[in-house]
Amino acid sequence: MSTPALSRPRRPAPVFIVDAAELSRFRTWLVGRGYSDHTAGTWARAVRLARAAGIESDADVDARFGALRQDTRTSYRTALREFNRFREAV
């Protein structure tokens, strides 16, 4: 019997953790700019999930989340763009 070939271990995607307090400030900032609390919460969750998956910018969304529906990926991209605007503004 032969031994099975060893497969290369996959490198985990880098994780970009976003502090819960920063996400809370982001939500408050969005509401202050006229977005609904629901939209602010949705985008804060999208940022948290995207960053935890190793996505740092909106340009990385399709490569990492390609299996998701187009409108879902669009929401992730918008959330990440707004998060970057938030970080520049504060």
C-alpha positions in Angstrom: 0.0 0.0 0.0 1.2 3.5 -0.7 0.8 6.4 1.5 -1.4 9.2 0.3 0.3 12.4 -0.9 0.4 15.1 1.6 -1.4 18.3 0.7 0.0 21.7 1.4 -1.6 23.3 4.3 -3.6 26.4 3.4 -2.5 29.7 4.8 -5.3 31.3 6.7 -6.5 34.6 5.5 -5.3 37.5 7.5 -7.8 38.7 10.1 -8.4 42.4 10.5 -10.3 42.6 13.8 -12.5 45.7 14.3 -13.0 46.8 17.9 -16.6 46.7 19.1 -16.3 50.2 20.3 -15.2 51.4 16.9 -18.1 49.7 15.3 -20.4 51.4 17.7 -18.9 54.8 16.8 -19.2 53.9 13.1 -23.0 53.2 13.6 -23.4 56.5 15.4 -21.5 58.3 12.7 -23.7 56.7 10.0 -27.0 57.6 11.8 -25.6 61.2 12.2 -25.2 61.3 8.5 -28.8 60.4 7.9 -28.8 56.7 7.5 -31.4 54.6 9.4 -30.4 52.6 12.5 -31.2 49.5 10.5 -28.8 50.4 7.7 -26.1 51.4 10.2 -26.4 48.1 12.0 -26.4 46.1 8.7 -23.2 47.9 7.5 -21.5 47.5 10.9 -22.1 43.8 10.8 -20.9 43.6 7.2 -17.7 45.4 8.1 -17.1 43.1 11.1 -17.7 39.9 9.0 -15.6 41.2 6.0 -12.7 42.2 8.2 -12.8 38.9 10.1 -12.6 37.1 6.7 -9.5 39.0 5.8 -11.1 41.6 3.6 -9.5 45.0 4.1 -11.0 47.0 1.2 -14.0 47.0 -1.0 -11.8 45.8 -3.9 -11.3 42.5 -2.2 -15.0 41.6 -1.7 -15.5 39.8 -5.1 -12.4 37.7 -4.7 -13.2 36.5 -1.2 -17.1 36.5 -1.3 -17.6 35.5 -4.9 -20.2 32.9 -4.1 -22.5 35.5 -2.5 -25.2 37.2 -4.5 -24.2 40.4 -6.4 -26.5 42.6 -4.3 -25.0 41.2 -1.1 -21.4 41.8 -2.3 -22.5 45.4 -3.3 -23.7 45.9 0.3 -20.3 44.7 1.7 -18.4 47.0 -0.7 -20.6 50.0 0.3 -20.2 49.2 4.0 -16.4 49.0 3.7 -16.2 52.2 1.7 -18.3 54.0 4.3 -16.1 52.5 7.1 -13.0 53.9 5.4 -14.7 57.3 5.1 -15.5 57.1 8.8 -11.9 56.3 9.7 -10.7 59.2 7.6 -13.2 61.6 9.2 -12.5 60.8 12.9 
